[in-house]
Amino acid sequence: MASVHFLKNKTREIEIKTEKISKNIIFMQENIEVQKIEYGFLASPERISNLAKKYLSNDYIFLTSEYIKLDEKK
């Protein structure tokens, strides 16, 4: 009898821990989605261009991808 009672209590504790972990995973996944959306807004080229025009000096040079060359040595 005692072992059955002990197993039930341990099972209940494990279920509670599992539920907490599952809720934490869901919260973190939602947080990641919010962060992706915020990053998409904050890093948008239009927004960065507007901020650069507003806060940087007039001699700032805007580069497009055609001016940027990557050295792809392997």
N, CA, C, O and CB atoms as a CASP TS submission, in Angstrom:
PFRMAT TS
TARGET T0000
AUTHOR 0000-0000-0000
METHOD Language model
MODEL 1
PARENT N/A
ATOM      1  N   MET     1       0.821  -1.196   0.000  1.00  0.00           N
ATOM      2  CA  MET     1       0.000   0.000   0.000  1.00  0.00           C
ATOM      3  C   MET     1       0.861   1.255   0.000  1.00  0.00           C
ATOM      4  O   MET     1       0.592   2.211  -0.728  1.00  0.00           O
ATOM      5  CB  MET     1      -0.932   0.001   1.201  1.00  0.00           C
ATOM      6  N   ALA     2       1.887   1.236   0.817  1.00  0.00           N
ATOM      7  CA  ALA     2       2.740   2.410   0.946  1.00  0.00           C
ATOM      8  C   ALA     2       3.442   2.720  -0.373  1.00  0.00           C
ATOM      9  O   ALA     2       3.591   3.883  -0.748  1.00  0.00           O
ATOM     10  CB  ALA     2       3.771   2.200   2.060  1.00  0.00           C
ATOM     11  N   SER     3       3.872   1.671  -1.072  1.00  0.00           N
ATOM     12  CA  SER     3       4.568   1.902  -2.339  1.00  0.00           C
ATOM     13  C   SER     3       3.628   2.474  -3.397  1.00  0.00           C
ATOM     14  O   SER     3       4.051   3.290  -4.215  1.00  0.00           O
ATOM     15  CB  SER     3       5.192   0.602  -2.847  1.00  0.00           C
ATOM     16  N   VAL     4       2.378   2.067  -3.395  1.00  0.00           N
ATOM     17  CA  VAL     4       1.397   2.607  -4.338  1.00  0.00           C
ATOM     18  C   VAL     4       1.162   4.087  -4.042  1.00  0.00           C
ATOM     19  O   VAL     4       1.120   4.903  -4.963  1.00  0.00           O
ATOM     20  CB  VAL     4       0.061   1.815  -4.262  1.00  0.00           C
ATOM     21  N   HIS     5       1.012   4.428  -2.798  1.00  0.00           N
ATOM     22  CA  HIS     5       0.819   5.820  -2.400  1.00  0.00           C
ATOM     23  C   HIS     5       2.036   6.664  -2.799  1.00  0.00           C
ATOM     24  O   HIS     5       1.892   7.773  -3.314  1.00  0.00           O
ATOM     25  CB  HIS     5       0.571   5.918  -0.875  1.00  0.00           C
ATOM     26  N   PHE     6       3.225   6.127  -2.556  1.00  0.00           N
ATOM     27  CA  PHE     6       4.466   6.829  -2.907  1.00  0.00           C
ATOM     28  C   PHE     6       4.537   7.054  -4.413  1.00  0.00           C
ATOM     29  O   PHE     6       4.864   8.155  -4.856  1.00  0.00           O
ATOM     30  CB  PHE     6       5.701   6.031  -2.427  1.00  0.00           C
ATOM     31  N   LEU     7       4.233   6.021  -5.211  1.00  0.00           N
ATOM     32  CA  LEU     7       4.265   6.143  -6.664  1.00  0.00           C
ATOM     33  C   LEU     7       3.251   7.158  -7.177  1.00  0.00           C
ATOM     34  O   LEU     7       3.544   7.912  -8.105  1.00  0.00           O
ATOM     35  CB  LEU     7       4.008   4.796  -7.303  1.00  0.00           C
ATOM     36  N   LYS     8       2.061   7.184  -6.581  1.00  0.00           N
ATOM     37  CA  LYS     8       1.051   8.161  -6.992  1.00  0.00           C
ATOM     38  C   LYS     8       1.533   9.588  -6.735  1.00  0.00           C
ATOM     39  O   LYS     8       1.362  10.472  -7.574  1.00  0.00           O
ATOM     40  CB  LYS     8      -0.272   7.909  -6.251  1.00  0.00           C
ATOM     41  N   ASN     9       2.131   9.800  -5.577  1.00  0.00           N
ATOM     42  CA  ASN     9       2.644  11.129  -5.252  1.00  0.00           C
ATOM     43  C   ASN     9       3.771  11.534  -6.197  1.00  0.00           C
ATOM     44  O   ASN     9       3.811  12.669  -6.670  1.00  0.00           O
ATOM     45  CB  ASN     9       3.134  11.169  -3.805  1.00  0.00           C
ATOM     46  N   LYS    10       4.679  10.613  -6.468  1.00  0.00           N
ATOM     47  CA  LYS    10       5.781  10.920  -7.387  1.00  0.00           C
ATOM     48  C   LYS    10       5.254  11.195  -8.787  1.00  0.00           C
ATOM     49  O   LYS    10       5.728  12.107  -9.464  1.00  0.00           O
ATOM     50  CB  LYS    10       6.796   9.766  -7.424  1.00  0.00           C
ATOM     51  N   THR    11       4.285  10.415  -9.218  1.00  0.00           N
ATOM     52  CA  THR    11       3.689  10.620 -10.533  1.00  0.00           C
ATOM     53  C   THR    11       3.034  11.991 -10.607  1.00  0.00           C
ATOM     54  O   THR    11       3.182  12.691 -11.609  1.00  0.00           O
ATOM     55  CB  THR    11       2.662   9.518 -10.841  1.00  0.00           C
ATOM     56  N   ARG    12       2.322  12.381  -9.577  1.00  0.00           N
ATOM     57  CA  ARG    12       1.668  13.686  -9.512  1.00  0.00           C
ATOM     58  C   ARG    12       2.705  14.813  -9.568  1.00  0.00           C
ATOM     59  O   ARG    12       2.501  15.809 -10.262  1.00  0.00           O
ATOM     60  CB  ARG    12       0.822  13.801  -8.226  1.00  0.00           C
ATOM     61  N   GLU    13       3.811  14.657  -8.843  1.00  0.00           N
ATOM     62  CA  GLU    13       4.877  15.660  -8.861  1.00  0.00           C
ATOM     63  C   GLU    13       5.482  15.790 -10.261  1.00  0.00           C
ATOM     64  O   GLU    13       5.732  16.898 -10.734  1.00  0.00           O
ATOM     65  CB  GLU    13       5.971  15.295  -7.843  1.00  0.00           C
ATOM     66  N   ILE    14       5.710  14.670 -10.907  1.00  0.00           N
ATOM     67  CA  ILE    14       6.276  14.686 -12.259  1.00  0.00           C
ATOM     68  C   ILE    14       5.304  15.338 -13.238  1.00  0.00           C
ATOM     69  O   ILE    14       5.724  16.101 -14.108  1.00  0.00           O
ATOM     70  CB  ILE    14       6.619  13.254 -12.723  1.00  0.00           C
ATOM     71  N   GLU    15       4.019  15.048 -13.106  1.00  0.00           N
ATOM     72  CA  GLU    15       3.015  15.664 -13.976  1.00  0.00           C
ATOM     73  C   GLU    15       2.993  17.182 -13.796  1.00  0.00           C
ATOM     74  O   GLU    15       2.881  17.921 -14.775  1.00  0.00           O
ATOM     75  CB  GLU    15       1.623  15.076 -13.689  1.00  0.00           C
ATOM     76  N   ILE    16       3.097  17.644 -12.569  1.00  0.00           N
ATOM     77  CA  ILE    16       3.109  19.087 -12.292  1.00  0.00           C
ATOM     78  C   ILE    16       4.350  19.725 -12.915  1.00  0.00           C
ATOM     79  O   ILE    16       4.255  20.779 -13.544  1.00  0.00           O
ATOM     80  CB  ILE    16       3.071  19.358 -10.759  1.00  0.00           C
ATOM     81  N   LYS    17       5.504  19.097 -12.745  1.00  0.00           N
ATOM     82  CA  LYS    17       6.735  19.621 -13.339  1.00  0.00           C
ATOM     83  C   LYS    17       6.640  19.648 -14.864  1.00  0.00           C
ATOM     84  O   LYS    17       7.058  20.615 -15.501  1.00  0.00           O
ATOM     85  CB  LYS    17       7.942  18.775 -12.899  1.00  0.00           C
ATOM     86  N   THR    18       6.091  18.588 -15.440  1.00  0.00           N
ATOM     87  CA  THR    18       5.941  18.508 -16.888  1.00  0.00           C
ATOM     88  C   THR    18       5.021  19.609 -17.403  1.00  0.00           C
ATOM     89  O   THR    18       5.299  20.220 -18.435  1.00  0.00           O
ATOM     90  CB  THR    18       5.401  17.135 -17.293  1.00  0.00           C
ATOM     91  N   GLU    19       3.934  19.861 -16.694  1.00  0.00           N
ATOM     92  CA  GLU    19       2.998  20.907 -17.086  1.00  0.00           C
ATOM     93  C   GLU    19       3.665  22.282 -17.022  1.00  0.00           C
ATOM     94  O   GLU    19       3.469  23.108 -17.913  1.00  0.00           O
ATOM     95  CB  GLU    19       1.752  20.874 -16.187  1.00  0.00           C
ATOM     96  N   LYS    20       4.447  22.529 -15.977  1.00  0.00           N
ATOM     97  CA  LYS    20       5.164  23.807 -15.860  1.00  0.00           C
ATOM     98  C   LYS    20       6.146  23.985 -17.011  1.00  0.00           C
ATOM     99  O   LYS    20       6.246  25.066 -17.591  1.00  0.00           O
ATOM    100  CB  LYS    20       5.909  23.888 -14.516  1.00  0.00           C
ATOM    101  N   ILE    21       6.864  22.922 -17.336  1.00  0.00           N
ATOM    102  CA  ILE    21       7.840  22.987 -18.426  1.00  0.00           C
ATOM    103  C   ILE    21       7.126  23.222 -19.753  1.00  0.00           C
ATOM    104  O   ILE    21       7.599  24.004 -20.578  1.00  0.00           O
ATOM    105  CB  ILE    21       8.680  21.690 -18.488  1.00  0.00           C
ATOM    106  N   SER    22       6.012  22.565 -19.965  1.00  0.00           N
ATOM    107  CA  SER    22       5.244  22.749 -21.196  1.00  0.00           C
ATOM    108  C   SER    22       4.751  24.184 -21.320  1.00  0.00           C
ATOM    109  O   SER    22       4.820  24.768 -22.401  1.00  0.00           O
ATOM    110  CB  SER    22       4.057  21.779 -21.239  1.00  0.00           C
ATOM    111  N   LYS    23       4.258  24.757 -20.234  1.00  0.00           N
ATOM    112  CA  LYS    23       3.805  26.141 -20.263  1.00  0.00           C
ATOM    113  C   LYS    23       4.970  27.085 -20.534  1.00  0.00           C
ATOM    114  O   LYS    23       4.822  28.070 -21.257  1.00  0.00           O
ATOM    115  CB  LYS    23       3.120  26.509 -18.942  1.00  0.00           C
ATOM    116  N   ASN    24       6.126  26.782 -19.956  1.00  0.00           N
ATOM    117  CA  ASN    24       7.314  27.607 -20.187  1.00  0.00           C
ATOM    118  C   ASN    24       7.743  27.541 -21.654  1.00  0.00           C
ATOM    119  O   ASN    24       8.129  28.557 -22.233  1.00  0.00           O
ATOM    120  CB  ASN    24       8.471  27.153 -19.274  1.00  0.00           C
ATOM    121  N   ILE    25       7.678  26.369 -22.247  1.00  0.00           N
ATOM    122  CA  ILE    25       8.035  26.210 -23.660  1.00  0.00           C
ATOM    123  C   ILE    25       7.094  27.026 -24.531  1.00  0.00           C
ATOM    124  O   ILE    25       7.544  27.710 -25.450  1.00  0.00           O
ATOM    125  CB  ILE    25       7.993  24.722 -24.075  1.00  0.00           C
ATOM    126  N   ILE    26       5.800  26.966 -24.259  1.00  0.00           N
ATOM    127  CA  ILE    26       4.820  27.732 -25.028  1.00  0.00           C
ATOM    128  C   ILE    26       5.088  29.225 -24.888  1.00  0.00           C
ATOM    129  O   ILE    26       5.042  29.961 -25.874  1.00  0.00           O
ATOM    130  CB  ILE    26       3.388  27.401 -24.567  1.00  0.00           C
ATOM    131  N   PHE    27       5.369  29.675 -23.665  1.00  0.00           N
ATOM    132  CA  PHE    27       5.667  31.087 -23.427  1.00  0.00           C
ATOM    133  C   PHE    27       6.904  31.509 -24.219  1.00  0.00           C
ATOM    134  O   PHE    27       6.908  32.567 -24.847  1.00  0.00           O
ATOM    135  CB  PHE    27       5.877  31.353 -21.918  1.00  0.00           C
ATOM    136  N   MET    28       7.944  30.690 -24.191  1.00  0.00           N
ATOM    137  CA  MET    28       9.178  31.023 -24.904  1.00  0.00           C
ATOM    138  C   MET    28       8.962  31.051 -26.416  1.00  0.00           C
ATOM    139  O   MET    28       9.523  31.906 -27.102  1.00  0.00           O
ATOM    140  CB  MET    28      10.277  30.020 -24.553  1.00  0.00           C
ATOM    141  N   GLN    29       8.165  30.137 -26.937  1.00  0.00           N
ATOM    142  CA  GLN    29       7.880  30.132 -28.370  1.00  0.00           C
ATOM    143  C   GLN    29       7.126  31.398 -28.771  1.00  0.00           C
ATOM    144  O   GLN    29       7.415  31.990 -29.811  1.00  0.00           O
ATOM    145  CB  GLN    29       7.068  28.883 -28.754  1.00  0.00           C
ATOM    146  N   GLU    30       6.169  31.809 -27.958  1.00  0.00           N
ATOM    147  CA  GLU    30       5.442  33.046 -28.236  1.00  0.00           C
ATOM    148  C   GLU    30       6.383  34.248 -28.156  1.00  0.00           C
ATOM    149  O   GLU    30       6.289  35.170 -28.966  1.00  0.00           O
ATOM    150  CB  GLU    30       4.270  33.218 -27.249  1.00  0.00           C
ATOM    151  N   ASN    31       7.281  34.232 -27.188  1.00  0.00           N
ATOM    152  CA  ASN    31       8.247  35.313 -27.030  1.00  0.00           C
ATOM    153  C   ASN    31       9.172  35.392 -28.247  1.00  0.00           C
ATOM    154  O   ASN    31       9.501  36.486 -28.705  1.00  0.00           O
ATOM    155  CB  ASN    31       9.069  35.114 -25.743  1.00  0.00           C
ATOM    156  N   ILE    32       9.585  34.257 -28.762  1.00  0.00           N
ATOM    157  CA  ILE    32      10.439  34.229 -29.952  1.00  0.00           C
ATOM    158  C   ILE    32       9.699  34.847 -31.134  1.00  0.00           C
ATOM    159  O   ILE    32      10.287  35.611 -31.899  1.00  0.00           O
ATOM    160  CB  ILE    32      10.878  32.777 -30.284  1.00  0.00           C
ATOM    161  N   GLU    33       8.428  34.530 -31.290  1.00  0.00           N
ATOM    162  CA  GLU    33       7.652  35.091 -32.396  1.00  0.00           C
ATOM    163  C   GLU    33       7.542  36.606 -32.275  1.00  0.00           C
ATOM    164  O   GLU    33       7.655  37.317 -33.274  1.00  0.00           O
ATOM    165  CB  GLU    33       6.254  34.465 -32.440  1.00  0.00           C
ATOM    166  N   VAL    34       7.325  37.102 -31.073  1.00  0.00           N
ATOM    167  CA  VAL    34       7.245  38.548 -30.853  1.00  0.00           C
ATOM    168  C   VAL    34       8.590  39.187 -31.184  1.00  0.00           C
ATOM    169  O   VAL    34       8.639  40.244 -31.813  1.00  0.00           O
ATOM    170  CB  VAL    34       6.834  38.866 -29.385  1.00  0.00           C
ATOM    171  N   GLN    35       9.676  38.552 -30.764  1.00  0.00           N
ATOM    172  CA  GLN    35      11.007  39.089 -31.037  1.00  0.00           C
ATOM    173  C   GLN    35      11.293  39.122 -32.536  1.00  0.00           C
ATOM    174  O   GLN    35      11.911  40.070 -33.020  1.00  0.00           O
ATOM    175  CB  GLN    35      12.071  38.259 -30.318  1.00  0.00           C
ATOM    176  N   LYS    36      10.862  38.120 -33.268  1.00  0.00           N
ATOM    177  CA  LYS    36      11.055  38.104 -34.715  1.00  0.00           C
ATOM    178  C   LYS    36      10.309  39.259 -35.374  1.00  0.00           C
ATOM    179  O   LYS    36      10.840  39.918 -36.268  1.00  0.00           O
ATOM    180  CB  LYS    36      10.587  36.766 -35.304  1.00  0.00           C
ATOM    181  N   ILE    37       9.084  39.501 -34.932  1.00  0.00           N
ATOM    182  CA  ILE    37       8.287  40.598 -35.485  1.00  0.00           C
ATOM    183  C   ILE    37       8.940  41.932 -35.168  1.00  0.00           C
ATOM    184  O   ILE    37       9.058  42.791 -36.042  1.00  0.00           O
ATOM    185  CB  ILE    37       6.849  40.562 -34.935  1.00  0.00           C
ATOM    186  N   GLU    38       9.363  42.111 -33.923  1.00  0.00           N
ATOM    187  CA  GLU    38      10.013  43.366 -33.542  1.00  0.00           C
ATOM    188  C   GLU    38      11.302  43.576 -34.333  1.00  0.00           C
ATOM    189  O   GLU    38      11.570  44.684 -34.799  1.00  0.00           O
ATOM    190  CB  GLU    38      10.311  43.379 -32.034  1.00  0.00           C
ATOM    191  N   TYR    39      12.093  42.529 -34.487  1.00  0.00           N
ATOM    192  CA  TYR    39      13.329  42.648 -35.247  1.00  0.00           C
ATOM    193  C   TYR    39      13.027  43.016 -36.700  1.00  0.00           C
ATOM    194  O   TYR    39      13.706  43.859 -37.287  1.00  0.00           O
ATOM    195  CB  TYR    39      14.131  41.336 -35.180  1.00  0.00           C
ATOM    196  N   GLY    40      12.019  42.386 -37.267  1.00  0.00           N
ATOM    197  CA  GLY    40      11.635  42.689 -38.643  1.00  0.00           C
ATOM    198  C   GLY    40      11.285  44.157 -38.819  1.00  0.00           C
ATOM    199  O   GLY    40      11.636  44.771 -39.826  1.00  0.00           O
ATOM    200  N   PHE    41      10.593  44.715 -37.834  1.00  0.00           N
ATOM    201  CA  PHE    41      10.249  46.135 -37.895  1.00  0.00           C
ATOM    202  C   PHE    41      11.485  47.002 -37.691  1.00  0.00           C
ATOM    203  O   PHE    41      11.741  47.919 -38.471  1.00  0.00           O
ATOM    204  CB  PHE    41       9.186  46.477 -36.844  1.00  0.00           C
ATOM    205  N   LEU    42      12.251  46.712 -36.639  1.00  0.00           N
ATOM    206  CA  LEU    42      13.395  47.557 -36.292  1.00  0.00           C
ATOM    207  C   LEU    42      14.500  47.514 -37.340  1.00  0.00           C
ATOM    208  O   LEU    42      15.193  48.510 -37.548  1.00  0.00           O
ATOM    209  CB  LEU    42      13.955  47.137 -34.955  1.00  0.00           C
ATOM    210  N   ALA    43      14.669  46.382 -37.995  1.00  0.00           N
ATOM    211  CA  ALA    43      15.754  46.233 -38.959  1.00  0.00           C
ATOM    212  C   ALA    43      15.311  46.458 -40.400  1.00  0.00           C
ATOM    213  O   ALA    43      16.084  46.196 -41.322  1.00  0.00           O
ATOM    214  CB  ALA    43      16.357  44.866 -38.832  1.00  0.00           C
ATOM    215  N   SER    44      14.101  46.932 -40.616  1.00  0.00           N
ATOM    216  CA  SER    44      13.641  47.130 -41.982  1.00  0.00           C
ATOM    217  C   SER    44      14.483  48.209 -42.663  1.00  0.00           C
ATOM    218  O   SER    44      14.783  49.234 -42.051  1.00  0.00           O
ATOM    219  CB  SER    44      12.145  47.512 -42.003  1.00  0.00           C
ATOM    220  N   PRO    45      14.859  47.991 -43.901  1.00  0.00           N
ATOM    221  CA  PRO    45      15.704  48.954 -44.608  1.00  0.00           C
ATOM    222  C   PRO    45      15.098  50.356 -44.664  1.00  0.00           C
ATOM    223  O   PRO    45      15.821  51.345 -44.552  1.00  0.00           O
ATOM    224  CB  PRO    45      15.967  48.465 -46.010  1.00  0.00           C
ATOM    225  N   GLU    46      13.793  50.449 -44.833  1.00  0.00           N
ATOM    226  CA  GLU    46      13.151  51.761 -44.894  1.00  0.00           C
ATOM    227  C   GLU    46      13.317  52.514 -43.575  1.00  0.00           C
ATOM    228  O   GLU    46      13.618  53.708 -43.564  1.00  0.00           O
ATOM    229  CB  GLU    46      11.661  51.612 -45.232  1.00  0.00           C
ATOM    230  N   ARG    47      13.121  51.812 -42.479  1.00  0.00           N
ATOM    231  CA  ARG    47      13.243  52.452 -41.168  1.00  0.00           C
ATOM    232  C   ARG    47      14.683  52.878 -40.909  1.00  0.00           C
ATOM    233  O   ARG    47      14.929  53.987 -40.435  1.00  0.00           O
ATOM    234  CB  ARG    47      12.762  51.503 -40.056  1.00  0.00           C
ATOM    235  N   ILE    48      15.619  52.014 -41.215  1.00  0.00           N
ATOM    236  CA  ILE    48      17.027  52.341 -41.003  1.00  0.00           C
ATOM    237  C   ILE    48      17.437  53.524 -41.879  1.00  0.00           C
ATOM    238  O   ILE    48      18.169  54.407 -41.432  1.00  0.00           O
ATOM    239  CB  ILE    48      17.918  51.118 -41.300  1.00  0.00           C
ATOM    240  N   SER    49      16.970  53.541 -43.112  1.00  0.00           N
ATOM    241  CA  SER    49      17.281  54.651 -44.009  1.00  0.00           C
ATOM    242  C   SER    49      16.734  55.963 -43.467  1.00  0.00           C
ATOM    243  O   SER    49      17.423  56.982 -43.489  1.00  0.00           O
ATOM    244  CB  SER    49      16.718  54.385 -45.403  1.00  0.00           C
ATOM    245  N   ASN    50      15.496  55.942 -42.980  1.00  0.00           N
ATOM    246  CA  ASN    50      14.903  57.158 -42.413  1.00  0.00           C
ATOM    247  C   ASN    50      15.663  57.621 -41.171  1.00  0.00           C
ATOM    248  O   ASN    50      15.896  58.818 -40.999  1.00  0.00           O
ATOM    249  CB  ASN    50      13.428  56.918 -42.065  1.00  0.00           C
ATOM    250  N   LEU    51      16.046  56.695 -40.315  1.00  0.00           N
ATOM    251  CA  LEU    51      16.816  57.056 -39.127  1.00  0.00           C
ATOM    252  C   LEU    51      18.194  57.614 -39.509  1.00  0.00           C
ATOM    253  O   LEU    51      18.680  58.563 -38.895  1.00  0.00           O
ATOM    254  CB  LEU    51      16.976  55.835 -38.207  1.00  0.00           C
ATOM    255  N   ALA    52      18.811  57.015 -40.526  1.00  0.00           N
ATOM    256  CA  ALA    52      20.119  57.497 -40.969  1.00  0.00           C
ATOM    257  C   ALA    52      20.006  58.914 -41.507  1.00  0.00           C
ATOM    258  O   ALA    52      20.846  59.763 -41.206  1.00  0.00           O
ATOM    259  CB  ALA    52      20.709  56.566 -42.042  1.00  0.00           C
ATOM    260  N   LYS    53      18.976  59.176 -42.300  1.00  0.00           N
ATOM    261  CA  LYS    53      18.785  60.531 -42.830  1.00  0.00           C
ATOM    262  C   LYS    53      18.525  61.531 -41.715  1.00  0.00           C
ATOM    263  O   LYS    53      18.953  62.683 -41.786  1.00  0.00           O
ATOM    264  CB  LYS    53      17.627  60.555 -43.827  1.00  0.00           C
ATOM    265  N   LYS    54      17.830  61.085 -40.700  1.00  0.00           N
ATOM    266  CA  LYS    54      17.465  61.990 -39.610  1.00  0.00           C
ATOM    267  C   LYS    54      18.642  62.272 -38.679  1.00  0.00           C
ATOM    268  O   LYS    54      18.829  63.411 -38.250  1.00  0.00           O
ATOM    269  CB  LYS    54      16.311  61.405 -38.814  1.00  0.00           C
ATOM    270  N   TYR    55      19.442  61.244 -38.359  1.00  0.00           N
ATOM    271  CA  TYR    55      20.442  61.377 -37.306  1.00  0.00           C
ATOM    272  C   TYR    55      21.894  61.416 -37.785  1.00  0.00           C
ATOM    273  O   TYR    55      22.771  61.830 -37.026  1.00  0.00           O
ATOM    274  CB  TYR    55      20.285  60.262 -36.359  1.00  0.00           C
ATOM    275  N   LEU    56      22.166  61.006 -38.995  1.00  0.00           N
ATOM    276  CA  LEU    56      23.545  60.995 -39.467  1.00  0.00           C
ATOM    277  C   LEU    56      23.842  62.248 -40.291  1.00  0.00           C
ATOM    278  O   LEU    56      22.933  62.894 -40.811  1.00  0.00           O
ATOM    279  CB  LEU    56      23.816  59.731 -40.298  1.00  0.00           C
ATOM    280  N   SER    57      25.107  62.572 -40.397  1.00  0.00           N
ATOM    281  CA  SER    57      25.487  63.767 -41.146  1.00  0.00           C
ATOM    282  C   SER    57      25.183  63.594 -42.633  1.00  0.00           C
ATOM    283  O   SER    57      24.932  62.486 -43.105  1.00  0.00           O
ATOM    284  CB  SER    57      26.977  64.077 -40.941  1.00  0.00           C
ATOM    285  N   ASN    58      25.210  64.703 -43.354  1.00  0.00           N
ATOM    286  CA  ASN    58      24.864  64.677 -44.775  1.00  0.00           C
ATOM    287  C   ASN    58      25.921  63.993 -45.633  1.00  0.00           C
ATOM    288  O   ASN    58      25.629  63.600 -46.763  1.00  0.00           O
ATOM    289  CB  ASN    58      24.650  66.079 -45.273  1.00  0.00           C
ATOM    290  N   ASP    59      27.133  63.843 -45.128  1.00  0.00           N
ATOM    291  CA  ASP    59      28.167  63.179 -45.910  1.00  0.00           C
ATOM    292  C   ASP    59      28.144  61.656 -45.750  1.00  0.00           C
ATOM    293  O   ASP    59      29.053  60.962 -46.204  1.00  0.00           O
ATOM    294  CB  ASP    59      29.522  63.711 -45.516  1.00  0.00           C
ATOM    295  N   TYR    60      27.118  61.161 -45.116  1.00  0.00           N
ATOM    296  CA  TYR    60      26.946  59.717 -44.962  1.00  0.00           C
ATOM    297  C   TYR    60      26.633  59.111 -46.324  1.00  0.00           C
ATOM    298  O   TYR    60      25.810  59.637 -47.072  1.00  0.00           O
ATOM    299  CB  TYR    60      25.817  59.388 -43.937  1.00  0.00           C
ATOM    300  N   ILE    61      27.292  58.007 -46.639  1.00  0.00           N
ATOM    301  CA  ILE    61      27.105  57.363 -47.935  1.00  0.00           C
ATOM    302  C   ILE    61      26.224  56.134 -47.764  1.00  0.00           C
ATOM    303  O   ILE    61      26.523  55.248 -46.963  1.00  0.00           O
ATOM    304  CB  ILE    61      28.467  56.978 -48.568  1.00  0.00           C
ATOM    305  N   PHE    62      25.140  56.090 -48.523  1.00  0.00           N
ATOM    306  CA  PHE    62      24.269  54.927 -48.513  1.00  0.00           C
ATOM    307  C   PHE    62      24.799  53.924 -49.535  1.00  0.00           C
ATOM    308  O   PHE    62      24.985  54.264 -50.703  1.00  0.00           O
ATOM    309  CB  PHE    62      22.790  55.324 -48.824  1.00  0.00           C
ATOM    310  N   LEU    63      25.037  52.712 -49.103  1.00  0.00           N
ATOM    311  CA  LEU    63      25.536  51.676 -49.997  1.00  0.00           C
ATOM    312  C   LEU    63      24.430  50.696 -50.310  1.00  0.00           C
ATOM    313  O   LEU    63      23.621  50.348 -49.450  1.00  0.00           O
ATOM    314  CB  LEU    63      26.738  50.952 -49.383  1.00  0.00           C
ATOM    315  N   THR    64      24.408  50.266 -51.529  1.00  0.00           N
ATOM    316  CA  THR    64      23.477  49.213 -51.915  1.00  0.00           C
ATOM    317  C   THR    64      24.274  47.917 -52.053  1.00  0.00           C
ATOM    318  O   THR    64      25.503  47.930 -51.989  1.00  0.00           O
ATOM    319  CB  THR    64      22.723  49.571 -53.251  1.00  0.00           C
ATOM    320  N   SER    65      23.598  46.837 -52.236  1.00  0.00           N
ATOM    321  CA  SER    65      24.261  45.531 -52.286  1.00  0.00           C
ATOM    322  C   SER    65      25.231  45.411 -53.454  1.00  0.00           C
ATOM    323  O   SER    65      26.150  44.594 -53.405  1.00  0.00           O
ATOM    324  CB  SER    65      23.228  44.430 -52.374  1.00  0.00           C
ATOM    325  N   GLU    66      25.049  46.198 -54.489  1.00  0.00           N
ATOM    326  CA  GLU    66      25.955  46.106 -55.642  1.00  0.00           C
ATOM    327  C   GLU    66      27.358  46.623 -55.318  1.00  0.00           C
ATOM    328  O   GLU    66      28.318  46.278 -56.007  1.00  0.00           O
ATOM    329  CB  GLU    66      25.381  46.887 -56.821  1.00  0.00           C
ATOM    330  N   TYR    67      27.485  47.449 -54.274  1.00  0.00           N
ATOM    331  CA  TYR    67      28.779  47.981 -53.864  1.00  0.00           C
ATOM    332  C   TYR    67      29.502  47.095 -52.852  1.00  0.00           C
ATOM    333  O   TYR    67      30.681  47.303 -52.568  1.00  0.00           O
ATOM    334  CB  TYR    67      28.598  49.353 -53.285  1.00  0.00           C
ATOM    335  N   ILE    68      28.814  46.137 -52.328  1.00  0.00           N
ATOM    336  CA  ILE    68      29.376  45.294 -51.280  1.00  0.00           C
ATOM    337  C   ILE    68      29.797  43.960 -51.883  1.00  0.00           C
ATOM    338  O   ILE    68      28.987  43.252 -52.480  1.00  0.00           O
ATOM    339  CB  ILE    68      28.356  45.082 -50.129  1.00  0.00           C
ATOM    340  N   LYS    69      31.066  43.630 -51.720  1.00  0.00           N
ATOM    341  CA  LYS    69      31.582  42.358 -52.221  1.00  0.00           C
ATOM    342  C   LYS    69      32.113  41.560 -51.045  1.00  0.00           C
ATOM    343  O   LYS    69      32.884  42.070 -50.232  1.00  0.00           O
ATOM    344  CB  LYS    69      32.692  42.576 -53.295  1.00  0.00           C
ATOM    345  N   LEU    70      31.705  40.330 -50.963  1.00  0.00           N
ATOM    346  CA  LEU    70      32.143  39.450 -49.881  1.00  0.00           C
ATOM    347  C   LEU    70      33.264  38.554 -50.392  1.00  0.00           C
ATOM    348  O   LEU    70      33.218  38.041 -51.510  1.00  0.00           O
ATOM    349  CB  LEU    70      30.957  38.596 -49.336  1.00  0.00           C
ATOM    350  N   ASP    71      34.257  38.384 -49.554  1.00  0.00           N
ATOM    351  CA  ASP    71      35.337  37.470 -49.856  1.00  0.00           C
ATOM    352  C   ASP    71      34.935  36.102 -49.328  1.00  0.00           C
ATOM    353  O   ASP    71      34.938  35.869 -48.119  1.00  0.00           O
ATOM    354  CB  ASP    71      36.689  37.952 -49.236  1.00  0.00           C
ATOM    355  N   GLU    72      34.592  35.207 -50.230  1.00  0.00           N
ATOM    356  CA  GLU    72      34.064  33.906 -49.832  1.00  0.00           C
ATOM    357  C   GLU    72      35.146  32.818 -49.896  1.00  0.00           C
ATOM    358  O   GLU    72      34.965  31.793 -50.553  1.00  0.00           O
ATOM    359  CB  GLU    72      32.878  33.524 -50.726  1.00  0.00           C
ATOM    360  N   LYS    73      36.247  33.048 -49.222  1.00  0.00           N
ATOM    361  CA  LYS    73      37.300  32.038 -49.166  1.00  0.00           C
ATOM    362  C   LYS    73      36.863  30.914 -48.240  1.00  0.00           C
ATOM    363  O   LYS    73      36.268  31.153 -47.189  1.00  0.00           O
ATOM    364  CB  LYS    73      38.643  32.655 -48.687  1.00  0.00           C
ATOM    365  N   LYS    74      37.158  29.716 -48.632  1.00  0.00           N
ATOM    366  CA  LYS    74      36.752  28.554 -47.828  1.00  0.00           C
ATOM    367  C   LYS    74      37.958  27.887 -47.238  1.00  0.00           C
ATOM    368  O   LYS    74      37.827  26.890 -46.528  1.00  0.00           O
ATOM    369  CB  LYS    74      35.957  27.551 -48.665  1.00  0.00           C
TER
END
